[in-house]
Amino acid sequence: MIKIRANLINPISPEEVQLLKDYTLGYENGIIKLLRPFDPDQDRDSESALDSVIIPGLIDLHTHLSQYWARASYQPSLLPWLNQHIFPAEALSQDPVYAQDLARAFFKALFASGTTTAVVYTAPFKHACEIAMETALHLGARALIGMTMMDANSPDYLIQKTAHALEDSFDLFERYNTKDSRLNYIFSPRFALSCSADLMKQTANFAHQHDAYIQSHLSENKDEIAQVKGIFGKPTYTQVYENFGLLGSKTILGHAIHLSEEEISILASTDTAIAHCPESNFFLKSGEFPFAALLDKSLRIGLASDVAAGNSLSMLQQAKLASYRQSSLSLSPQRLFWHLTLGAAEALGWHDRIGSLQIGKEADLCKFKLNAHHAVDDQLLPKLIYLNDEFRISKTIIKGNTVFQS
Ligand SMILES: [Zn+2]
């Protein structure tokens, strides 16, 4: 067993976090087997890391691998930004050598940010998704990965034939969804604007039949919403997805900013999970996430980088921005931490496997080095979130394997 003597921060609920000072955490075969106050008799064989704090590995609920090298591309709103910067950037993944270099750089950057689970869109090319899957397997990432599907209102160089988008996605699902316990396939119709009714309907049917994950974007930008309503003739964006059967407990929708009360009720009654992307919402001036209204209906919410509309893969930075993005609601550090860890695991339905430090759970860990000014007290968590760039990540571990060390 590998044993580490350190300080731990562990999420219990959206309101409660445990600070465990001078504990021994042990893991074996990828599973946490030991968690107790340091015992000088039994834990002499521990690695001593009292100058460190260990937290559960961070979870990024929505990010785009194929856009990683297109971060910081300035455009003031979503649709021109996609057309001018993002679609051309995604087209580069048609080249397998480029796609391979990009996938390797992306997962390594995730690990260096302390992220141990990511929900990932790739480009609308089957081989780019295969390369991402194989790279994730090779590097030991925990991820849900999908080929972005787009068969309507899209540039010629990205658009897929409906049948190909479906067949390729089904094939990727069959080959990768159960290949490794750390990996899942996630069906990824990009957003209603770039998908035909047929594509969305058939994707939803197949996913529900096979108990598969689905991800998409919802109500990010007002121009986008107006166009979606115009094309599909529904009173709201959420009803477009509802109509095609895309909502459910294994669906994760990014953004969900401009929602009516009725839409929030539909999302709640279908138990659809939401990925909140604060930096992206700032960057593209998309709007303010209705955190209070969604919490009121007990929706499952995780935070997300949404690279490349978000520029940082650091989930602690996203937590800080989630706090700043709310104009009047004050989110406690405990709640922010929850949406990065156990709350995000719950959004995936994986809260019995990951998201907190608990015997029997998989050992997904992130270790930060403390400096002389970082006292181990109840102010450590707010410091970790608000002063995140002062904390150096010294180790990231996924299912017991060290995937990053500095
Ligand atoms: Zn996105």
Residues whose N, C-alpha, C, O or C-beta is under 5 A from the ligand:
A	BS01	ZN	G254 D306
